[in-house]
Amino acid sequence: MTSAAQATALGYVEASRADLSAWTRTIFDFGETAWREYQSAAWYVETLRHHGFSVEEGSAGMPTAFCAHWTSPAGSGPTIGMYAEYDAVPGNCQDAAPVKRPRPGLGEHAGGHTDPHSALGMSGLGGLLATKHAMERHGLAGTLRFTGEPAEKVRGSKPIHAARGYYDGLDGMLSFHPFYMLPLCNTVRWDTHCGAAYAMIYRFVCDEPEAWTRVAGAPIPQSHSAVRAPGANDALLMMYMASKALRDSMLTHQGGWSISEAILTAGQATADNLPAGLAEIQYMIRVPTLEMAEQATAMLDRNAEMAAGMTGCRTERHWVCKSRPGLANHAMAGIAWDAMREVGAPRWSEDARRLAREIQVNLGLEPMEQPFLAECERLIEPQAAEAILRRDLAPSQLNSTSDDYTDMSWHAPTARFYVARPALRAPQGYTYPGWVMNALGGMPETIDPMVVCAAKTLALSALRLIEDDTARIAARREFEERTGGGIGGSNWIRPLADYPPPIGFRWPEYITTVRGREWWIPT
């Protein structure tokens, strides 16, 4: 049964629809990528302060992270956590339009929102402000903590925030994500939470290329004919090719996993015959267990040493992420599920369906009367979604897929729920190009229903934790049982982020030149 405070929160979200829509589009158009979300973070900090929150900027040494607090005048009470993500993805610049085109003034290689985090973060903010408004109106004691989480696409901030204690002391953490795979659409994760992930950068440095064939009594070297080391570019290419074997001969035999790479820096030659002095490649390993992550890392380490030795380089490894697999909490899942049932699944208007049909026509498809996936407009019980998810997993595999909310789950009772983002039905045998989902995540008619539903679910769940002592105590008891005594307990996995924030690398970003503001790859 909805409490008076929960009813007030629902009304607040309804009254804030226009603001939430405009704000979502603002972050969508910023399109800033990992570790470089300067405008997005500044926008959140300013908005939170305007609404009465105290905000620590640059939390845990991350310039585009923050941590906001608000305590009710009625007293500190339970402390509830929510958060925003706002990083985009390089190479996915798409306008909020039903046709493939980059945002104005940019090329397609600039950043763009794929998940979309622009809407994820605004859902979190909407739920936070609705909860605060209801607490003030009804005199509820409690504290709200809201973290800004940059670089989620490289699983960057949450392991670092966790290691620095930013999730400690929470009575509940609420984690939302737009659905990204069936059956996890309009539901709550039950037992099978996301797995572990390691990410690292291997840097190859060629300090002394002239020493590659240094021999006593050698002739005076000629500038264009001297023998020099192959250099850092060759090292990077050898690393890249050797490590592809991980996909074919190692991890494929050990359950769900993925490994991907991104070249951050290469080419550093200054003349036609000088070898590159610096090259960097990042790897992201997503696996069910920490043991698998360690095994894959050991293989990559050996490959890096091999590549460096063959090319006259030295190698360095720098951590980007070390995150733990997720911890279930059925009591928290039940709280979020009750809220979802109260709110219901998102519904799309005829205006949204018209835009969806326009996309289909622009792709040469026959427009559909009902263009959205049916699953997007209906709920699925957590246990039913769990049963479907488990069909493709080995009984021994406890975790699947990847997301860094998992680090939060070891510090507070955590619920992880999904609300449907708009996704289109496809003709038999057809797959939509990636820009379609990106565009649907930016057009107000298509993305706003998800933002509103998620904000309402967050607010109802938070207020339930504040008002219902029995539910909150049950969630805490389960957390302590699963961890063997809470933080530091016998079954607790300690934070793994014993490294500094990797903010100093050549992450893709927007730059300002005499031509104006542009992506680092000129338009």
C-alpha positions in Angstrom: 0.0 0.0 0.0 1.4 3.4 -1.0 2.2 5.7 2.0 1.3 9.3 2.1 5.0 10.2 1.5 5.2 7.8 -1.4 2.1 9.4 -3.0 3.8 12.8 -2.6 6.9 11.5 -4.3 4.9 10.2 -7.2 3.2 13.5 -7.6 6.6 15.3 -7.6 7.9 13.2 -10.4 4.8 13.8 -12.5 5.1 17.6 -11.8 8.8 17.4 -12.8 8.3 15.7 -16.2 9.3 18.8 -18.2 12.4 19.4 -16.2 13.5 15.8 -16.3 13.0 15.7 -20.0 15.0 18.9 -20.7 17.8 17.8 -18.3 18.1 14.4 -20.0 18.5 16.0 -23.3 21.2 18.4 -21.9 23.4 15.5 -20.7 22.7 13.6 -24.0 23.9 16.5 -26.0 27.1 16.8 -23.9 28.1 13.3 -24.9 31.2 13.3 -22.8 33.3 10.1 -22.5 35.1 8.3 -19.7 37.1 10.4 -17.3 36.4 13.6 -19.3 32.8 14.3 -18.3 33.6 17.9 -17.3 30.3 19.6 -18.3 28.1 16.8 -17.2 29.7 16.6 -13.7 29.6 20.4 -13.3 25.9 20.4 -14.3 25.0 17.8 -11.6 27.0 19.6 -8.9 25.3 22.9 -9.6 21.9 21.4 -9.8 22.3 19.4 -6.6 23.5 22.5 -4.7 20.6 24.4 -6.0 18.3 21.8 -4.5 20.0 22.1 -1.1 22.6 19.3 -1.2 26.1 19.7 0.1 28.5 18.4 -2.6 32.0 17.2 -2.5 33.5 17.7 -6.0 36.3 15.5 -7.3 35.5 12.7 -4.8 38.2 10.0 -4.2 40.6 12.0 -6.4 38.5 11.7 -9.6 37.9 15.2 -11.1 34.6 14.3 -12.7 33.1 12.4 -9.7 31.2 13.9 -6.8 29.4 12.9 -3.6 26.3 14.8 -2.4 24.5 14.7 0.9 21.3 15.9 2.4 20.0 15.3 5.9 16.4 15.9 6.8 15.6 18.7 9.4 13.7 15.9 11.2 16.9 14.1 11.9 19.6 11.9 10.3 17.7 8.6 10.4 18.5 5.9 7.8 20.9 6.7 5.0 19.9 5.8 1.5 22.2 5.8 -1.5 21.5 6.5 -5.2 23.7 7.6 -8.0 24.2 9.1 -11.5 26.2 7.9 -14.4 26.8 10.3 -17.3 29.7 9.0 -19.5 29.1 8.4 -23.2 31.0 6.1 -25.7 33.5 7.2 -28.3 32.5 6.7 -31.9 28.7 6.8 -31.2 27.8 10.4 -31.9 24.1 10.3 -32.9 21.6 13.1 -32.9 18.2 12.8 -31.1 16.5 12.2 -34.5 14.9 9.3 -36.4 17.7 9.4 -39.1 21.4 8.5 -38.8 23.3 11.7 -38.3 25.8 13.0 -35.7 24.9 15.8 -33.3 25.3 19.3 -34.9 28.9 20.4 -35.5 30.4 17.0 -34.8 31.4 13.9 -36.7 30.2 10.4 -36.1 33.5 9.5 -34.2 32.6 11.8 -31.3 31.1 10.6 -28.1 27.5 9.5 -27.8 25.2 7.8 -25.3 24.5 4.1 -26.0 23.1 2.7 -22.7 22.0 5.6 -22.3 23.7 7.0 -19.2 22.2 10.4 -19.9 18.8 9.0 -19.0 20.1 6.7 -16.3 21.6 9.6 -14.4 18.5 11.7 -14.7 16.3 8.9 -13.4 18.5 8.8 -10.4 18.3 12.5 -9.9 14.5 12.5 -10.3 14.1 9.8 -7.8 16.5 11.6 -5.4 14.7 14.9 -5.6 11.3 13.3 -5.2 12.4 11.4 -2.1 13.8 14.6 -0.6 10.6 16.5 -1.3 8.5 13.8 0.3 10.7 13.7 3.4 10.4 17.4 3.8 6.7 17.5 3.3 6.0 14.6 5.8 8.8 15.3 8.3 10.6 12.0 7.8 14.1 11.6 9.3 16.8 10.4 7.1 19.9 11.1 5.0 20.3 10.9 1.2 23.7 10.2 -0.4 24.1 10.7 -4.1 27.3 9.9 -5.9 28.4 10.9 -9.4 30.0 8.0 -11.1 32.2 8.8 -14.1 33.8 6.3 -16.5 31.3 3.5 -16.1 32.1 2.2 -19.6 35.5 1.3 -18.3 34.1 0.4 -14.9 36.1 3.3 -13.5 34.7 5.1 -10.5 32.7 2.6 -8.3 35.6 0.4 -7.3 37.6 3.5 -6.3 34.7 5.0 -4.4 34.1 1.7 -2.7 37.8 1.4 -1.6 37.7 5.0 -0.3 34.6 4.3 1.9 31.9 6.2 0.0 29.3 3.4 0.2 30.0 2.6 3.8 27.3 3.4 6.3 24.4 3.1 3.9 21.2 1.3 5.0 20.4 0.6 1.4 21.7 1.3 -2.1 19.4 1.5 -5.1 20.9 0.7 -8.4 19.0 1.3 -11.7 19.9 0.6 -15.3 18.0 0.8 -18.6 17.4 -2.7 -19.7 20.0 -4.0 -22.1 19.1 -7.7 -22.6 16.1 -9.9 -22.3 14.8 -11.2 -19.9 16.1 -8.4 -17.7 13.5 -5.9 -18.8 11.2 -4.2 -16.2 12.4 -6.5 -13.4 14.9 -6.9 -10.5 18.0 -9.1 -10.4 17.4 -12.0 -8.0 20.3 -14.4 -7.6 22.5 -14.1 -10.7 24.2 -10.7 -10.4 26.9 -9.3 -12.6 30.4 -10.7 -12.5 33.9 -9.5 -12.0 35.9 -7.2 -14.2 39.5 -6.2 -14.5 40.7 -3.4 -16.9 44.3 -2.3 -17.4 46.5 -0.3 -19.7 49.7 -1.7 -21.0 52.2 1.0 -21.9 55.2 0.2 -24.1 58.1 2.6 -24.0 61.1 2.5 -26.3 63.7 4.5 -24.3 66.9 3.6 -26.2 66.1 2.4 -29.8 69.8 2.9 -30.8 70.8 0.2 -28.3 69.0 -2.5 -30.2 72.1 -3.7 -32.0 74.8 -1.8 -30.1 78.2 -3.5 -31.0 81.7 -2.4 -30.0 83.6 -1.0 -33.0 80.4 -0.6 -35.1 80.6 2.0 -37.9 79.3 5.5 -37.4 75.5 5.2 -37.8 73.9 7.0 -40.7 70.7 8.8 -39.8 68.5 7.1 -42.4 70.2 3.7 -42.4 71.0 2.9 -38.8 69.6 -0.2 -37.3 67.2 0.7 -34.5 64.7 -1.1 -32.3 61.3 -1.9 -33.8 59.7 0.3 -31.1 56.5 0.7 -29.3 54.1 0.4 -32.3 55.4 -3.0 -33.1 55.1 -4.0 -29.4 51.5 -2.9 -29.3 50.7 -4.8 -32.5 52.4 -8.0 -31.2 50.5 -7.6 -27.9 47.2 -7.2 -29.8 47.7 -10.2 -32.0 49.1 -12.5 -29.3 46.3 -11.7 -26.9 43.5 -12.5 -29.3 44.3 -16.1 -28.5 42.6 -15.6 -25.1 39.3 -15.5 -27.0 39.9 -18.7 -28.9 41.8 -21.0 -26.5 41.2 -20.0 -22.9 38.2 -18.1 -21.7 35.7 -19.6 -24.1 35.8 -22.8 -22.1 35.0 -21.3 -18.8 31.6 -19.8 -19.0 30.3 -16.3 -19.9 33.0 -13.8 -20.5 34.3 -11.1 -22.8 37.7 -9.4 -23.4 38.0 -6.2 -25.4 40.7 -3.8 -26.2 41.2 -0.1 -27.1 44.3 1.5 -28.4 44.8 4.8 -26.5 48.1 6.0 -27.9 50.2 5.0 -30.8 52.4 6.4 -33.5 54.7 8.7 -31.6 57.5 8.9 -34.2 58.9 12.3 -35.0 60.8 11.5 -38.2 60.4 9.0 -41.0 62.9 6.5 -39.7 62.5 6.9 -35.9 60.6 4.1 -34.1 57.6 5.0 -32.0 58.6 5.7 -28.4 55.3 5.2 -26.7 52.2 3.1 -27.3 49.3 2.2 -25.0 46.6 -0.4 -25.2 43.7 -1.0 -22.7 42.1 -4.3 -22.0 38.8 -4.9 -20.3 38.1 -8.4 -19.0 34.6 -9.3 -17.9 34.3 -12.7 -16.3 32.1 -14.5 -13.7 34.8 -14.9 -11.1 37.9 -13.2 -9.7 39.9 -16.3 -10.3 39.2 -16.1 -14.0 40.1 -12.4 -14.0 43.4 -13.2 -12.4 44.1 -16.0 -14.8 43.4 -13.8 -17.8 45.6 -11.0 -16.4 48.5 -13.3 -15.9 48.3 -14.3 -19.6 48.2 -10.6 -20.7 51.2 -9.9 -18.4 53.2 -12.6 -20.1 52.2 -11.4 -23.6 53.2 -7.8 -22.7 56.6 -8.9 -21.5 57.1 -11.0 -24.7 56.1 -8.1 -26.9 58.3 -5.7 -25.1 61.3 -8.0 -25.3 60.9 -8.6 -29.0 60.8 -4.9 -29.9 63.4 -3.2 -27.7 60.8 -1.8 -25.3 59.9 -1.9 -21.6 56.4 -2.3 -20.5 54.3 -0.9 -17.6 50.8 -2.1 -16.4 48.4 0.5 -15.0 45.1 -0.5 -13.5 41.9 1.1 -14.7 39.5 -1.2 -12.8 39.4 -4.2 -10.5 35.8 -4.9 -9.4 34.2 -7.7 -7.6 31.2 -9.9 -8.6 27.8 -8.9 -7.3 26.2 -9.9 -4.0 22.4 -10.7 -4.0 20.0 -9.4 -1.5 16.4 -10.8 -1.8 15.0 -8.4 0.8 16.2 -5.4 -1.2 15.0 -7.0 -4.4 11.6 -7.4 -2.9 11.5 -3.8 -1.9 12.4 -2.6 -5.5 9.9 -5.1 -7.0 7.1 -3.9 -4.9 7.8 -0.4 -6.1 8.0 -1.5 -9.7 4.6 -3.2 -9.4 3.1 0.0 -8.0 4.6 2.2 -10.8 4.1 -0.3 -13.6 6.0 -0.6 -16.9 6.6 2.4 -19.1 4.1 3.1 -21.9 4.8 4.8 -25.2 2.5 7.3 -26.8 1.4 7.5 -30.4 4.0 10.3 -30.8 6.7 7.9 -29.8 5.4 5.2 -32.1 5.3 7.6 -35.0 9.0 8.4 -34.5 9.7 4.7 -34.3 7.9 4.1 -37.5 9.8 6.9 -39.1 13.1 5.2 -38.2 11.8 2.0 -39.8 10.9 3.8 -43.0 14.3 5.5 -43.1 15.9 2.1 -42.9 13.8 0.8 -45.8 11.5 -1.3 -43.6 7.8 -1.6 -43.5 6.5 0.5 -40.6 4.8 -1.5 -37.8 1.6 -0.6 -36.1 3.2 -1.6 -32.8 6.9 -0.9 -33.4 8.2 -1.4 -29.8 9.1 -4.7 -28.3 6.2 -6.0 -26.3 8.5 -6.8 -23.4 9.2 -3.1 -23.0 5.6 -2.5 -21.8 5.2 -5.3 -19.3 6.8 -6.4 -16.0 8.4 -9.8 -15.4 8.8 -11.2 -11.9 12.3 -11.4 -10.7 12.2 -15.2 -10.2 10.8 -15.7 -13.7 13.5 -13.6 -15.2 16.1 -15.5 -13.2 14.8 -18.8 -14.5 15.1 -17.7 -18.1 18.6 -16.2 -17.5 19.8 -19.5 -16.0 18.8 -21.5 -19.0 22.0 -20.6 -20.8 24.3 -20.7 -17.8 26.2 -23.6 -16.3 24.8 -24.6 -12.8 28.2 -23.7 -11.3 28.3 -20.2 -12.8 27.0 -17.8 -10.1 27.5 -14.5 -11.9 26.9 -13.3 -15.5 27.5 -10.2 -17.6 29.1 -7.1 -16.3 28.4 -3.9 -14.5 30.3 -2.1 -11.7 27.3 -1.6 -9.4 28.6 -4.9 -8.0 31.2 -3.0 -5.9 28.4 -1.2 -4.0 26.8 -4.5 -3.1 29.6 -5.4 -0.8 29.2 -2.3 1.3 25.4 -2.0 1.7 22.2 -4.0 1.0 21.7 -3.4 -2.7 18.9 -3.7 -5.1 19.6 -3.8 -8.9 16.6 -3.2 -11.1 15.9 -2.5 -14.8 13.3 -0.4 -16.5 12.7 -0.8 -20.2 14.4 1.7 -22.5 12.7 1.9 -25.9 13.6 -1.0 -28.2 12.1 -1.8 -31.6 10.7 -5.0 -32.9 12.6 -6.3 -35.9 11.4 -8.2 -38.9 12.5 -11.8 -39.1 16.2 -12.0 -39.6 16.8 -8.3 -39.4 19.1 -6.5 -36.9 18.9 -2.8 -36.4 22.1 -0.7 -36.7 23.5 0.7 -33.5 22.5 4.3 -34.2 18.8 3.4 -33.7 19.1 2.6 -30.0 21.3 5.7 -29.5 18.7 7.9 -31.2 15.8 6.4 -29.2 17.8 7.2 -26.1 17.9 10.9 -26.9 14.4 11.8 -28.3 12.1 12.9 -25.5 9.1 11.1 -26.8 10.9 7.8 -26.7 13.2 8.1 -23.6 11.1 10.1 -21.2 8.7 7.2 -20.2 11.7 5.2 -19.0 13.1 8.1 -17.0 9.7 8.8 -15.3 9.1 5.1 -14.4 12.7 4.7 -13.0 12.5 7.9 -11.0 9.2 6.8 -9.4 10.6 3.3 -8.6 13.7 4.8 -7.0 11.6 7.2 -4.9 9.1 4.6 -3.7 12.0 2.2 -2.8 13.9 4.8 -0.9 10.9 5.9 1.1 10.0 2.3 1.9 13.5 1.9 3.4 13.1 5.1 5.4 9.5 4.4 6.7 9.5 0.6 7.0 11.8 -0.5 9.8 10.9 -4.1 9.4 11.9 -4.1 5.7 15.1 -2.2 6.3 16.2 -4.5 9.1 15.5 -7.6 7.0 17.7 -6.2 4.2 20.5 -5.5 6.7 20.2 -8.9 8.3 20.5 -10.6 4.9 23.5 -8.5 4.0 25.2 -9.6 7.2 24.3 -13.2 6.7 25.7 -13.3 3.1 28.9 -11.5 4.0 29.5 -13.4 7.2 29.1 -10.4 9.5 28.9 -7.4 7.2 31.9 -5.3 6.1 35.0 -7.2 7.1 33.0 -10.5 7.7 34.2 -14.0 7.0 32.6 -14.1 3.5 33.2 -10.4 2.6 35.4 -9.6 -0.4 37.5 -6.6 0.3 37.8 -3.7 -2.2 40.3 -4.4 -4.9 41.0 -0.8 -6.0 44.5 -0.3 -4.6 45.6 2.0 -7.4 45.2 5.7 -8.2 42.4 7.0 -10.5 43.7 6.5 -14.0 42.8 10.0 -15.1 46.2 11.0 -16.7 46.0 8.8 -19.8 45.0 9.8 -23.3 41.3 9.2 -23.0 39.3 10.4 -26.0 37.8 13.8 -25.3 36.5 17.1 -26.8 39.2 19.7 -27.4 39.2 23.5 -28.2 41.2 24.6 -31.2 41.2 27.7 -33.4 38.3 25.9 -35.2 36.3 25.8 -32.0 35.2 22.9 -29.8 35.5 19.6 -31.6 36.2 15.9 -31.0 39.9 14.9 -30.8 39.5 13.4 -34.2 38.8 16.5 -36.3 35.4 16.5 -38.0 
